[in-house]
Amino acid sequence: MGISIAMSSKRTEWRAEDKALPQVRTMHAYVPGKQPVGGDWIKLNTNELPYPASPAVAAAVAAEVEKLRLYPNPLSQPLREHIAAMNGLLPEQVFVGNGCDEVLALLTRVFSDGRNIACMTQPSYSLYPVLTQIQAAQMQKIPFARDMKLPVEAIRACTANLLFLTNPNAPTGVEFAPEDIRTAAEGFEGVFVIDETYADFARHNAVAMLAELPNIVITRSLSKSYGLAGLRLGYALASAQIVALLDKVRDSYNVNRLSQAGALAALKDEAYHDELVATIKATRESFRDALLARGFFAYPSSGNFVFAEPPARTGLSMTEAASSLFAYLEAKRILVRYFPGDALTESFLRISIGRPEQMDRLLQTVDQWLSNE
């Protein structure tokens, strides 16, 4: 005998969004720079290295391919030991992550939530507020003035549990004096993250402060000066206590075999790295001088990019001039980065440093835009 089950009503439409956490439903994801399709673009919008990584990287990665059936070293221990030796630290003071972004995400996971607010200087890396939103944490922002002086007293007065400071700053490229950072960190009670993604292009770094201040965390990336953006490798330098907390919340095998091997090979090839950094810095300075000669304002940069304000144009505000040049360059298949919506950044363009011939073509295109007054 058959059994018939009558459906009394149609099931209400099921929506994943209704099940998501409230902060996830309302947040906006981080938006990276445009990734063009085709090979005839000049891509100067994501601060990538315009030269190949060390030849040692390809050999090291190839040697690991036949071992992909095996899990990687869960702690990335050889990398931790090498990075520690590079910086005069113990391996227990090094944490290795799947890109610097994972390191920042884990710091946010450990030190911020709905009861523990976070803080950042503004403008800065726009991923920070995304990470804190995921944690349902409030983000307090300390604004820079146009002179980009570090707001030391405002930082010391901040009561957040976690603070992010990019040094050199992104997107301006301005480098802050070590004594100002030390003074700010000494007066801050929470975890003080110094994001040194661009430190290899700068004059100073904060590593020596680790011996003095237990609340400091320095984050680094191999995406920029080592040319490994595609391998996703970043690390943190901190006290052993902070590293132990990060190890509690990371994935068991958070960095794959290929990334570990490639990163270690790149770090060991110091001569190749130093030559590339010197080349980028020389190109950066000549490019900035060329912009200044054309009437631009540009902050002195300690990154692998220049943050530049186009000169005024007839009938256009400074913000409109920046937007106009951004669109003009894109129409000519040259990508740079524009940051509208913030009073300090909306009249500027951030231009990554490419090869000299790429910078020359960009300058020629800028001249065309200037001549269309």
N, C-alpha and C positions, 0 to 999 in steps of 0.2 A: 504494500500500500504506500502510495506516494505521500509526502508531506509538503504542504504548500505554506510558505511564509510570506505574508503580505507586508510590504513596506508601507508603514503608515504615513511617512513623510520623507521627502528627499533630504539627504544629509546636507547640512550647511557646508558651503565651500570651505575647504581647509586651506589656510594660508600660513606659510612658514613665518612670515613677518609678525603675525600675531603671537607666535611663540617665542620670538627673540626677546632678549633683554631690552628694556626701555632705552638704555643709552646707545645700544647698537641700532635700534630702529631710527633714531633721530640723528645719528652722526653722519658726517660726510667723510668718505675715505680719502686717503692721501692721493694726490694726483701727480704722478711723475711727469717729467718733461716728455714732449712729443717724440715718438719713435717713428721715424720716416720709413717709407717703403721705397726701395730703389736705391741705386748706388751713386747717384749724381748730386746728392745733398751734401752740404757742408754742415755737420752736426756740432754745434757749439752751445748746446743747451743743457747738458747734464754733467759737465765737468769730468768727462772721461779722458783718459790719457790718449793722445793721438798717435802714440807709438806702440808697437807690440810689447808684450811682457817679455821678461828675460827668456832667451832660448832654453834655459835650463828648466823652465816650467813645463813646456811641452814634453820634454823627455821624462820628467818626473811623473806627469799625469799618465803618459802612455804606459809606463811601467806598472801602474796600478790597475790598468783595465782588466787584466786577467784575474785580478783578485776581487772583482766586484761581487762575487758570490759571498764574500766574507764581510762581516760588519766592520766598520772603521774603529779606530781607537776611540773609546767612548769619551775620554777626557781630552783628546787631541794632545796627549802628553808630550810628544816630541816638539810640537809647536810651542806649547807652554814653556818648555825648558829653554828653547832657543830665544823666544821673545823675552823671557826673564833675563837671560844672559845679556841680550842686547841693551837692556835698560838697567842693569845692575840690581835686579830684584830676585826674589825667590820664585820658583815655579808656582807656589801656592798663592802668589799675588797676581797671577795671570788667569784670565778667563777668555776662552776662545768661542766665538759664535758664528752662526750662519749669516755672515754680513754684520756690519756694525748696527744695522737696524734691529737685528734680533737681540743684540746686547742691550740696546736702548729699551726694547720692549720688555725684556726680562727685568731690567732695573725698575721699570714702571710697575711691573707685576709685583715685585717684592716690596716697593716702598710707597705705593700710592693706591688709594681706594676712596670710597665715598666719605670716609672720615679723615683721610690724610691728603691734604691738598698738595698740588705740585706748583712749580713756579718756573718761568722762563723769561729771558730777556726778549724783547721784541723790537725789530724783526729778527727772526732766527729760523731754524729748520722747521718747516711746517708739519713734519711728522710728529713732533712732540705732543701737540694737543690731540692728535688722533689717538695716540697711545694712551693718554690719560682718559680720554672719553671712553675707551674700551673698558677701563677700570672704574668707570663712573666717578672719577676723581675730578674735582674742580681745578682748573688751571688759572693761576694768577699770572698776569703779564706785567713786566717792568719795562716801560718803553725807553728806547734810546732817543736822545736828541740828534739833530742832524750832524753834530760834531762827533758822534759815535764814541763819546767818552764813557767808560764803564761806570754805571751808576752804583758805585760801591756802597754808599750809605743805604740806598733803597734795598740792595741785596741783603745787607746785614740786618735790616729791619724786617725782612720777610720771615714769616712764621711757617712756611711750607715744610713738609717732610722731605721733599725732593726738589732739586733745582737743576735746570739745564742751562749751561752756558757754552756756546760754540766759540772756540778760539783757535785759529782766526774765525771771525764771525762769518756766517753765511746768512744773507747773500752779499754782504758788503765787502768782505775780504779784509776788514780791519783787524789788526792784531792788538791785543791788550797787553799792557805792561805786566810782567810777572808780579811785581810788588803790589799792583792793584788787585790782581786775582787773589794773591795770598791774603791781603787785608780783608777782602770780601768773604773769602772762605773761612777765615778765622772767626768772623762774627756771625756766621750762619750755623744754626744748630742742626739742620738736617743733612741729608746726603747731597753733596755738591758735585754734580757731574760736569766735567770739562770735556766737551766733545772736540777732540783734536783730529778730526777727519783730515784737515788740511795742514797739519803741523809740519809735514816734511817740506812744505814750501815756505815756512815761516822762519823767523830768527830764533824763537824761544819755544820751550815747552814746559810743562808743569811737573815733569817726572820727579824732580828733586823735592817737591812739596809732599810727596807721598810719605816721606820719612818724618815729616813734621805734623801733618794733619790727617787724622784717621778717617775723616768724613769725605775725603776726596776720592772720586773715581774718574780715571782718564779713559776715554774711549777712542779707538783708532780704527782705520779702515785700510784695506789693501786695494780698494777699488780705484783710488785716485793716482797716487804716485807710483804704485806697482803695476798698474794696468790690469787688475784682476777683477774688474766689476762683474764679469760673467761668472766667476767662481764663487762669489759671495763669501767673503771672509773678513771678519772683524774681530777685535779683541778689546778687553778692558784690563787696565792696570789699577789695582786697588789693594786694600788691606786683605789679609787672608780671611778675615771674618766676613767681609763683603763678598769675596769670591765664593766662599762656602755657601752663602745664601743663594747666590746665582746658580750654583751647581744643584741646589735642591729643586729648582723650578724649571730647569732646561729639559729638553727632550733627551732621552737616554743616549742617542747617537746623533747629536744635533749637527755635526759637521761631517760631510761625506768623505770618503777616501780620496777622491780626486782633488777636492779643495784642500785637504790637509797636505797632500803631497805637493801640489802646485804652490801653495803658500810658503811652505818651508823652503822650496827651491828658490822662490823669488826673494825671500828674506836673506838667504845665504849669498845671493849674487849682489853684494853691496856695490861693487864698482859699476855695474850696469845701472842700478837704481840711482846712484849718485850722479851719473852722467845725464840721465833723463831729467832728473830734478833740476840740474843746472841749466839744461836746455830750455825747459819750460819757464824757469824764472827769467832767463835772458829774453825770451820771446815776450813774456808778460810785460817786462819793463819797456821794451821798444814799442810794443803795441799801445800801452798806456800813454807813452810820450806822443805817439801819433794821434791819439784821440784828443789829448790836451791841445795839440797844435791846431786841431780843427774846431776848437771852441767848446769841447765837451768838459764837464766836470767829472772827475773819476777819483774815488778814494784810493790812497796807496794800498796795494793789495799784497797780502801774504798768503794767498791761495793760488790755485791754478786757473784763475778767472779774474776778470775786471768788472767792477760794478760802475757803470758810467751813465751820466745824465746828458742826453743830447742838448745842443744849444737851442735857444728859443727860435721859433719859426713864426713868421708873420701870420697873424690870425689864429694861432694855436697856443693853448696853454702848455706848460711844461709837460703835464701829464699827457695831453693830446699829442705832443711831439714824440714822446717815447712810444706811445701806441702806434703812431704813424710809421716810425722807423721800424718797429717790430714787424708790422704787417708788410712793409716794403721789402725787408730782408727775407721774410718767409716767401713772398711772391717770387723772389729771385733764388729760392731754394737754399737759403741760409737760415738755420735755426739758432736762435738765441732764447733767453728766458726773460719773461716779463712778469712782474709781480704787482698787478693792480690791487686796489682795495686797501692799501696801507699808505698813510700820508707820507711816510719816509721813503717808500720804495716805488710808488706809482709813477714817478717821473724818470725812473732808471731802467736800464737793461743790464742783465748779467750775461757776460760773454765769456764762455770757456776759452782757454788758450789751446789752440790747435797748432798745426805745423805752420811755419812761416808763410808758405805759399797760400794757406787757407786764410791767414790773417790779412795778407795782402789783398786777396779777393774781397774779403769783407770790407776793407778800407776803401777799395775802389767802388763798391756798391754804396757805402756811406757817402762818398763824394757825389755819386749820382743823385742820391736823395737830397743832399745839401744843395745841389745845383738846381733842383726843382722848386726853388723858393717861389 
